[in-house]
C-alpha cells in the first residue's frame, strides 16, 4: 500500500534508493542524537526520560 503511494509520487527508482540508504540514515541519526546529548547539557535532555530522571535527584 505505502509502496504504491510512494511509487506514484516519487517513482520506483527513488524508492529503491531510499531503501538502500535507510539503514545508513538511521545509523547517522542515532549517532547525531547521542552526540547532541553528549555535547549539550545532558541532564536537560535526560530529565525527560523517566528511568534516568529518578536516578539523579537534586539534593535541595
PyMOL CGO cylinders between C-alpha atoms (Angstrom):
from pymol import cmd
from pymol.cgo import CYLINDER

trace = [
    CYLINDER, 0.00, 0.00, 0.00, 2.66, 2.51, 1.05, 0.3, 1, 1, 1, 1, 1, 1,
    CYLINDER, 2.66, 2.51, 1.05, 4.95, 1.39, -1.75, 0.3, 1, 1, 1, 1, 1, 1,
    CYLINDER, 4.95, 1.39, -1.75, 2.24, 2.05, -4.35, 0.3, 1, 1, 1, 1, 1, 1,
    CYLINDER, 2.24, 2.05, -4.35, 1.68, 5.55, -2.98, 0.3, 1, 1, 1, 1, 1, 1,
    CYLINDER, 1.68, 5.55, -2.98, 5.42, 6.29, -2.96, 0.3, 1, 1, 1, 1, 1, 1,
    CYLINDER, 5.42, 6.29, -2.96, 5.80, 4.91, -6.49, 0.3, 1, 1, 1, 1, 1, 1,
    CYLINDER, 5.80, 4.91, -6.49, 3.00, 7.16, -7.66, 0.3, 1, 1, 1, 1, 1, 1,
    CYLINDER, 3.00, 7.16, -7.66, 4.52, 10.36, -6.22, 0.3, 1, 1, 1, 1, 1, 1,
    CYLINDER, 4.52, 10.36, -6.22, 8.26, 9.70, -6.30, 0.3, 1, 1, 1, 1, 1, 1,
    CYLINDER, 8.26, 9.70, -6.30, 8.97, 6.80, -8.62, 0.3, 1, 1, 1, 1, 1, 1,
    CYLINDER, 8.97, 6.80, -8.62, 10.25, 3.25, -8.25, 0.3, 1, 1, 1, 1, 1, 1,
    CYLINDER, 10.25, 3.25, -8.25, 13.87, 4.26, -8.79, 0.3, 1, 1, 1, 1, 1, 1,
    CYLINDER, 13.87, 4.26, -8.79, 13.90, 6.67, -5.86, 0.3, 1, 1, 1, 1, 1, 1,
    CYLINDER, 13.90, 6.67, -5.86, 12.02, 4.24, -3.60, 0.3, 1, 1, 1, 1, 1, 1,
    CYLINDER, 12.02, 4.24, -3.60, 14.73, 1.63, -4.19, 0.3, 1, 1, 1, 1, 1, 1,
    CYLINDER, 14.73, 1.63, -4.19, 17.43, 4.23, -3.49, 0.3, 1, 1, 1, 1, 1, 1,
    CYLINDER, 17.43, 4.23, -3.49, 15.65, 5.18, -0.26, 0.3, 1, 1, 1, 1, 1, 1,
    CYLINDER, 15.65, 5.18, -0.26, 15.50, 1.53, 0.82, 0.3, 1, 1, 1, 1, 1, 1,
    CYLINDER, 15.50, 1.53, 0.82, 19.24, 1.25, 0.25, 0.3, 1, 1, 1, 1, 1, 1,
    CYLINDER, 19.24, 1.25, 0.25, 20.08, 4.38, 2.24, 0.3, 1, 1, 1, 1, 1, 1,
    CYLINDER, 20.08, 4.38, 2.24, 17.57, 3.94, 5.08, 0.3, 1, 1, 1, 1, 1, 1,
    CYLINDER, 17.57, 3.94, 5.08, 19.85, 1.90, 7.42, 0.3, 1, 1, 1, 1, 1, 1,
    CYLINDER, 19.85, 1.90, 7.42, 22.65, 4.42, 6.92, 0.3, 1, 1, 1, 1, 1, 1,
    CYLINDER, 22.65, 4.42, 6.92, 20.35, 7.36, 7.67, 0.3, 1, 1, 1, 1, 1, 1,
    CYLINDER, 20.35, 7.36, 7.67, 19.03, 5.66, 10.81, 0.3, 1, 1, 1, 1, 1, 1,
    CYLINDER, 19.03, 5.66, 10.81, 22.58, 4.94, 11.99, 0.3, 1, 1, 1, 1, 1, 1,
    CYLINDER, 22.58, 4.94, 11.99, 23.78, 8.53, 11.44, 0.3, 1, 1, 1, 1, 1, 1,
    CYLINDER, 23.78, 8.53, 11.44, 20.62, 9.89, 13.03, 0.3, 1, 1, 1, 1, 1, 1,
    CYLINDER, 20.62, 9.89, 13.03, 21.29, 7.80, 16.12, 0.3, 1, 1, 1, 1, 1, 1,
    CYLINDER, 21.29, 7.80, 16.12, 24.93, 8.93, 16.22, 0.3, 1, 1, 1, 1, 1, 1,
    CYLINDER, 24.93, 8.93, 16.22, 23.79, 12.54, 15.88, 0.3, 1, 1, 1, 1, 1, 1,
    CYLINDER, 23.79, 12.54, 15.88, 21.29, 12.15, 18.71, 0.3, 1, 1, 1, 1, 1, 1,
    CYLINDER, 21.29, 12.15, 18.71, 23.88, 10.64, 21.02, 0.3, 1, 1, 1, 1, 1, 1,
    CYLINDER, 23.88, 10.64, 21.02, 26.36, 13.38, 20.09, 0.3, 1, 1, 1, 1, 1, 1,
    CYLINDER, 26.36, 13.38, 20.09, 23.73, 16.05, 20.81, 0.3, 1, 1, 1, 1, 1, 1,
    CYLINDER, 23.73, 16.05, 20.81, 23.13, 14.62, 24.27, 0.3, 1, 1, 1, 1, 1, 1,
    CYLINDER, 23.13, 14.62, 24.27, 26.87, 14.27, 24.88, 0.3, 1, 1, 1, 1, 1, 1,
    CYLINDER, 26.87, 14.27, 24.88, 27.90, 17.76, 23.86, 0.3, 1, 1, 1, 1, 1, 1,
    CYLINDER, 27.90, 17.76, 23.86, 24.97, 19.63, 25.40, 0.3, 1, 1, 1, 1, 1, 1,
    CYLINDER, 24.97, 19.63, 25.40, 23.68, 19.71, 28.94, 0.3, 1, 1, 1, 1, 1, 1,
    CYLINDER, 23.68, 19.71, 28.94, 22.76, 16.03, 29.13, 0.3, 1, 1, 1, 1, 1, 1,
    CYLINDER, 22.76, 16.03, 29.13, 20.64, 16.48, 32.27, 0.3, 1, 1, 1, 1, 1, 1,
    CYLINDER, 20.64, 16.48, 32.27, 18.45, 18.98, 30.45, 0.3, 1, 1, 1, 1, 1, 1,
    CYLINDER, 18.45, 18.98, 30.45, 17.56, 16.34, 27.86, 0.3, 1, 1, 1, 1, 1, 1,
    CYLINDER, 17.56, 16.34, 27.86, 17.63, 13.20, 30.01, 0.3, 1, 1, 1, 1, 1, 1,
    CYLINDER, 17.63, 13.20, 30.01, 15.40, 14.69, 32.72, 0.3, 1, 1, 1, 1, 1, 1,
    CYLINDER, 15.40, 14.69, 32.72, 12.50, 13.79, 30.42, 0.3, 1, 1, 1, 1, 1, 1,
    CYLINDER, 12.50, 13.79, 30.42, 13.45, 10.09, 30.42, 0.3, 1, 1, 1, 1, 1, 1,
    CYLINDER, 13.45, 10.09, 30.42, 11.54, 8.53, 33.35, 0.3, 1, 1, 1, 1, 1, 1,
    CYLINDER, 11.54, 8.53, 33.35, 14.14, 5.94, 34.43, 0.3, 1, 1, 1, 1, 1, 1,
    CYLINDER, 14.14, 5.94, 34.43, 17.08, 8.35, 34.30, 0.3, 1, 1, 1, 1, 1, 1,
    CYLINDER, 17.08, 8.35, 34.30, 15.11, 11.17, 35.91, 0.3, 1, 1, 1, 1, 1, 1,
    CYLINDER, 15.11, 11.17, 35.91, 14.72, 9.23, 39.18, 0.3, 1, 1, 1, 1, 1, 1,
    CYLINDER, 14.72, 9.23, 39.18, 18.42, 8.37, 39.47, 0.3, 1, 1, 1, 1, 1, 1,
    CYLINDER, 18.42, 8.37, 39.47, 19.72, 11.95, 39.58, 0.3, 1, 1, 1, 1, 1, 1,
    CYLINDER, 19.72, 11.95, 39.58, 17.59, 13.80, 42.10, 0.3, 1, 1, 1, 1, 1, 1,
    CYLINDER, 17.59, 13.80, 42.10, 18.96, 17.15, 43.27, 0.3, 1, 1, 1, 1, 1, 1,
    CYLINDER, 18.96, 17.15, 43.27, 19.59, 17.48, 46.99, 0.3, 1, 1, 1, 1, 1, 1,
    CYLINDER, 19.59, 17.48, 46.99, 17.72, 20.65, 47.85, 0.3, 1, 1, 1, 1, 1, 1,
]
cmd.load_cgo(trace, "trace")
